[in-house]
Amino acid sequence: MAIVTLLTDSGESDHYVAAIKARIITINPGIRVEDISHKIKPSDIGHAAFVLRAVFRDFPKGTVHLVGVDSTGNRGDAFIALQLEDHFFVGCDNGLFGLISDRSHQQLVELNTINAISTTFPERDVFAPAAVKLASGVSITNLGKPMPNFRKMIDRQVKATKKQITGTVIRVDGMGNLITNIPKDAFDILSNGKQYTVQFGGEKFRRIHTQYNQAEQGECFIVFNSLGLLEVGIYKGNAAELLGLDYDSTVSILFEE
């Protein structure tokens, strides 16, 4: 089954998402269209990259991911299709795709160079036809002219020493949980049986839970979530509101010698 996923900042109150889907199934009714999210804040590349990075590998290899976030980009940004980790991505070269994987791309082409069209709705008029072609087995090299590289941004980095790991909140999810960029594998290597303190804002904790419900209702929990990232929350509460933390807040783990 050919799959095309949709990730957009179009919202759900207008016609945009339906129009993209209509174009896809009009070209090839056999394609399965799966929604990732349409509630990305307008032009919020960081949020979109986090969501896409978190989920694209859960789909079968060969899946085509149509990304309509900040689709018009900045003046001069190209429309592109790329193959990365055996998945295909179609969207604007606005820096988003450079944040979803540390691996090198396999193939990359610029779209809308053959019989180019002018449009204010590239998700429907450029991205959807390209996604359908890829999902239908057309080689990516037939979609446009090859490009050597696409735009990449520098993501927030974790700082790690023998004494501490310092990271930042990279996403406040819909429940108010604070997801950081501190990976479990770094913690496992550096902790090595040591006592530790997790510190953020004015709070200090000496325990990392394995399940959310190990905390009592209204209490703070700290877990490594299903993405393998350190997450801070309030059990059945909103940590962002109650702890006064937000996107880019600092979270540290200090190790005792």
Secondary structure, 3 states (H helix, E strand, C coil): CCEEEEEECCCCCCCHHHHHHHHHHHHCCCCEEEEEECCCCCCCHHHHHHHHHHHHHHCCCCCEEEEECCCCCCCCCCEEEEEECCEEEEEECCCCHHHCCCCCCCEEEECCCCCCCCCCCHHHHHHHHHHHHHHCCCCHHHCCEECCCCCCCCCCCCEECCCEEEEEEEEECCCCCEEEEEEHHHHHHHHCCCCEEEEECCEEECCCECCHHHCCCCCEEEEECCCCEEEEEECCCCHHHHHCCCCCCEEEEEECC
